[in-house]
Amino acid sequence: MHSSSPRKARTVVVGGGTMGADVAVVLARGGALVTVVDPHADRRAQLPAHIAAELATAGLAQCAAQVTVCAALDDVAWDGVVLVVECITERLDAKQALFAELVSQVPADAVLASNSSGFPISAIAGELPTAQRMLGLHFFMPAHLVPLVEVVLGAHSDPALGAWLHGFMRGCGSVPVLVKKDKPGFLANRMQHALSREAFALIDEGIASPEDVDAAVRFGFGFRFLAAGPVLQRDHAGIEVHCAAAATMYPTLSNTDVPAQALRERVARGDLGMKTGRGFFDWPEDRRRAERSRYDTLLRQGLALLASELPAPQGEEVGP
């Protein structure tokens, strides 16, 4: 098995869209040599500047030279590659076709990972001979600012490779969590959707406005999550307090198995959020740009607050 240090490790990211570009930033800051594969010429042209700017903002401008871009899998120098991360369109057939093609291209000991947020790695792997070295590697947008990454084991994944990938991502400055079964939504999205189901049920019932739902999360218990997750928080507050509150509230919580009306109505109208100019709020272009700037700025400030608890990227010189 390869060293779990990303420094000078040869890696490939397939798909140079928003997620793939930022995954390349994550790998490069760990010191990895990264090849990004994307068939779209306009996207390839934009990638170097984006990656260089994000690495420079992180104080790692020197790492930009570790990233190269090419148009096709056949253009990759595959010898010595230890990790491939798939970041293409979220379509199962496309992912299955890509990994079937990779079988004949990648070294026999390379780990093959998918950034899919919805498809279990077992479904993508199917009967491929590479199934034991295929894992989920689920990042959260923006991948270079949100520290968490999920390392997901499929039914046939080698647990030792899961441990290797976990260590590799720590070396990239990420906070990896090991998800031992690839249930739909994995770990973080399952918890996020449990919260969202209740949040949108409260909106449907007219109990609170979208603005107040967001405020309750951001400035209430969500604010505390920066310091302690739900498990540690119970030890802070008292487990008996939580248990008593749960007994009172759980019978009245939403357990619907369909998306909320507030969501379904907007999807039916084509009001999908920033991408269409309207969702729960209106997003003219100037407001959308301002919001993305505010959002990214706060994420960076959050990273600064957590800096002492985050792994140091191995590509960064952290002292003598």
C-alpha positions in Angstrom: 0.0 0.0 0.0 1.2 3.5 -0.8 2.2 6.0 1.8 -0.7 7.9 3.2 1.2 11.2 2.8 -0.1 13.3 0.0 3.2 15.1 -0.5 4.4 14.5 -4.1 1.7 11.8 -4.5 0.3 11.6 -8.1 -3.4 12.2 -8.2 -6.1 12.7 -10.9 -9.4 14.6 -10.6 -11.8 13.8 -13.4 -14.2 16.7 -14.0 -13.1 20.3 -13.7 -16.4 22.0 -12.8 -16.9 23.9 -9.5 -16.5 20.9 -7.3 -13.6 19.3 -9.3 -11.7 22.6 -9.4 -11.9 23.0 -5.6 -11.0 19.3 -5.0 -7.9 20.0 -7.0 -7.1 22.9 -4.6 -7.5 20.5 -1.6 -5.2 17.9 -3.0 -2.6 20.5 -4.1 -2.5 22.1 -0.7 -1.5 18.7 0.7 1.4 18.7 -1.6 0.0 16.3 -4.2 0.7 16.5 -7.9 -2.7 16.9 -9.5 -3.9 16.4 -13.0 -7.4 17.7 -13.7 -9.2 16.1 -16.7 -12.0 18.0 -18.4 -13.2 17.8 -22.0 -14.5 21.4 -22.2 -11.9 23.8 -23.5 -13.5 26.9 -21.9 -13.4 25.2 -18.5 -9.8 24.0 -18.9 -8.8 27.6 -19.8 -10.3 28.9 -16.5 -9.0 26.3 -14.2 -5.4 27.4 -13.7 -6.3 31.0 -12.7 -9.0 29.8 -10.3 -6.8 27.2 -8.6 -3.9 29.6 -8.4 -6.1 32.3 -6.8 -7.6 30.0 -4.2 -4.2 28.6 -3.2 -2.8 32.1 -3.0 -5.6 33.1 -0.7 -4.7 30.2 1.5 -1.1 31.3 1.6 0.0 28.4 -0.6 0.6 30.1 -4.0 3.6 27.8 -4.6 1.4 24.8 -4.7 -0.3 26.0 -8.0 2.6 24.7 -10.0 1.6 21.1 -8.9 -1.6 21.2 -10.9 -1.8 20.5 -14.6 -4.9 20.3 -16.9 -5.7 18.0 -19.8 -8.6 17.1 -22.0 -9.0 13.4 -21.9 -8.1 10.3 -19.9 -5.7 9.2 -22.7 -3.7 12.4 -22.0 -2.9 11.5 -18.4 0.5 10.0 -17.5 -1.0 7.2 -15.4 2.2 5.6 -14.2 2.5 6.1 -10.4 -1.0 7.6 -9.9 -2.2 6.6 -6.4 -5.6 8.3 -6.3 -8.4 9.2 -8.8 -11.3 11.4 -7.7 -14.4 11.5 -9.9 -16.2 14.8 -10.0 -18.4 14.5 -13.1 -22.1 15.1 -13.6 -24.4 13.5 -11.0 -25.7 10.8 -13.3 -25.3 7.1 -12.4 -24.8 5.9 -16.0 -22.1 8.5 -16.6 -20.3 7.5 -13.4 -20.5 3.8 -14.2 -19.2 4.4 -17.7 -16.3 6.4 -16.4 -15.2 3.9 -13.8 -15.5 1.0 -16.4 -13.1 3.0 -18.6 -10.7 3.6 -15.7 -10.3 -0.2 -15.2 -8.0 -0.4 -18.2 -6.2 2.9 -17.5 -5.3 3.3 -13.9 -2.5 1.4 -12.1 -3.6 -1.8 -10.4 -3.0 -0.3 -6.9 -4.6 3.1 -7.4 -7.6 4.0 -5.2 -10.7 5.1 -7.2 -13.0 7.5 -5.4 -16.3 9.2 -6.3 -17.5 12.5 -5.1 -21.1 11.5 -5.7 -23.5 13.0 -3.1 -26.3 10.7 -3.9 -25.2 7.4 -5.5 -23.8 4.7 -3.2 -20.3 3.6 -4.3 -21.6 0.1 -4.4 -24.1 1.1 -7.2 -21.3 2.8 -9.1 -18.9 -0.1 -8.7 -21.4 -2.8 -9.7 -19.5 -5.9 -10.8 -16.3 -4.0 -11.8 -13.1 -5.8 -10.9 -12.0 -2.6 -9.2 -14.9 -2.6 -6.7 -12.6 -3.4 -3.7 -10.6 -0.3 -4.3 -13.5 2.0 -5.0 -14.7 4.3 -2.2 -16.9 7.4 -1.8 -15.0 10.6 -1.2 -17.8 13.2 -0.6 -16.8 16.8 -0.3 -19.1 19.7 0.6 -19.3 22.9 -1.4 -17.1 24.9 -1.5 -14.7 21.9 -1.1 -11.6 23.9 -0.3 -13.4 25.9 2.5 -15.6 23.3 4.2 -13.1 21.1 6.1 -15.3 17.9 6.2 -14.9 15.1 3.7 -16.6 11.7 4.0 -14.7 8.6 3.2 -17.4 6.0 2.4 -17.0 2.3 2.3 -19.1 0.3 -0.2 -20.1 -3.3 0.2 -16.9 -4.5 -1.4 -14.5 -1.7 -0.4 -11.3 -2.7 1.3 -11.5 -1.2 4.8 -7.7 -0.8 4.8 -8.0 1.5 1.7 -10.6 3.5 3.6 -8.1 4.0 6.4 -5.4 4.9 3.9 -7.7 7.5 2.2 -8.7 8.9 5.6 -5.0 9.5 6.4 -4.4 10.9 3.0 -7.2 13.5 3.3 -5.9 14.6 6.8 -2.6 15.3 5.1 -4.5 17.6 2.7 -5.8 19.6 5.7 -9.3 18.2 5.6 -11.3 16.7 8.4 -12.2 13.2 7.1 -14.9 11.0 8.7 -15.1 7.3 8.0 -18.6 6.2 6.9 -18.7 2.4 7.3 -21.8 1.7 5.2 -22.9 3.6 2.1 -26.5 4.3 3.1 -28.2 7.0 1.0 -26.9 10.4 2.1 -24.0 8.8 3.9 -23.4 10.6 7.2 -23.6 14.4 7.1 -26.4 14.7 4.5 -28.6 12.3 6.4 -28.4 14.5 9.5 -28.7 17.7 7.4 -31.9 16.4 5.7 -33.4 15.3 9.1 -33.0 18.9 10.2 -34.3 20.3 6.8 -37.4 18.1 6.9 -38.4 19.6 10.2 -37.4 23.1 9.1 -39.6 23.0 6.0 -42.4 21.3 7.8 -42.5 24.3 10.2 -42.6 26.6 7.1 -45.4 24.6 5.6 -47.4 24.8 8.8 -47.0 28.6 9.0 -45.2 28.3 12.3 -42.2 30.4 11.2 -40.9 32.3 8.1 -38.0 31.1 6.1 -36.0 34.0 7.5 -36.7 33.0 11.1 -36.0 29.4 10.5 -32.5 30.4 9.2 -32.0 32.7 12.1 -32.9 30.0 14.6 -30.3 27.7 13.2 -27.5 30.2 12.5 -27.7 32.2 15.8 -29.0 29.5 18.1 -28.0 25.8 18.2 -26.1 26.1 14.8 -23.8 28.7 16.4 -22.9 26.3 19.1 -22.1 23.6 16.5 -18.9 25.5 15.7 -17.7 24.5 19.2 -19.4 21.2 19.8 -21.4 18.7 17.7 -24.7 17.2 18.8 -23.0 14.4 20.8 -20.6 16.5 22.7 -23.3 19.1 23.2 -25.3 16.6 25.2 -22.5 16.1 27.6 -22.3 19.9 28.0 -26.0 20.3 28.6 -26.8 17.1 30.4 -27.9 13.9 28.8 -31.0 13.7 31.0 -32.2 17.1 29.9 -31.9 16.1 26.2 -33.6 12.7 26.9 -36.5 14.4 28.6 -36.9 17.0 25.8 -36.8 14.2 23.2 -39.5 12.3 24.9 -41.7 15.4 24.7 -40.9 16.5 21.2 -40.3 13.4 19.1 -43.9 12.4 18.8 -44.7 15.7 17.1 -41.7 15.9 14.8 -42.3 15.6 11.1 -41.8 12.1 9.7 -43.1 12.7 6.2 -41.5 10.6 3.4 -42.0 13.3 0.8 -40.3 16.7 0.3 -42.1 19.7 1.9 -44.8 21.6 -0.1 -42.6 24.7 0.1 -39.9 22.8 -1.8 -42.2 21.0 -4.3 -44.0 24.2 -5.3 -40.7 26.0 -6.1 -39.4 23.1 -8.1 -42.6 23.0 -10.1 -42.3 26.7 -10.9 -38.6 26.5 -11.8 -37.6 28.7 -8.8 -34.5 26.7 -7.9 -32.5 29.3 -6.1 -29.5 31.4 -7.2 -29.1 29.4 -10.4 -32.5 30.6 -11.7 -32.6 34.0 -10.0 -35.3 33.1 -7.5 -35.9 30.5 -4.8 -37.1 31.4 -1.3 -35.5 34.8 -2.0 -34.9 36.9 -5.1 -31.4 36.8 -6.6 -30.7 39.5 -9.2 -27.1 39.1 -10.3 -25.6 41.9 -8.1 -27.3 40.4 -5.0 -26.2 36.9 -5.9 -22.5 38.0 -6.2 -22.7 39.9 -2.9 -24.2 36.9 -1.2 -21.6 34.6 -2.4 -18.9 37.0 -1.2 -20.5 37.3 2.2 -20.9 33.5 2.4 -17.3 32.7 1.5 -16.0 35.4 3.8 -17.8 34.0 6.8 -16.6 30.5 5.9 -13.0 31.7 5.8 -13.5 33.4 9.2 -14.9 30.2 10.6 -11.9 28.4 9.3 -9.7 30.9 11.1 -11.6 30.3 14.3 -11.1 26.5 14.0 -7.5 26.7 12.8 -6.0 25.2 15.9 -8.3 22.1 15.6 -7.8 21.5 11.9 -5.0 19.2 10.4 -2.1 21.1 8.9 -1.8 20.4 5.1 1.4 18.4 4.5 2.2 20.6 1.5 2.4 23.6 3.9 5.6 24.4 5.7 4.5 24.6 9.3 7.9 25.2 10.9 11.4 23.9 11.3 
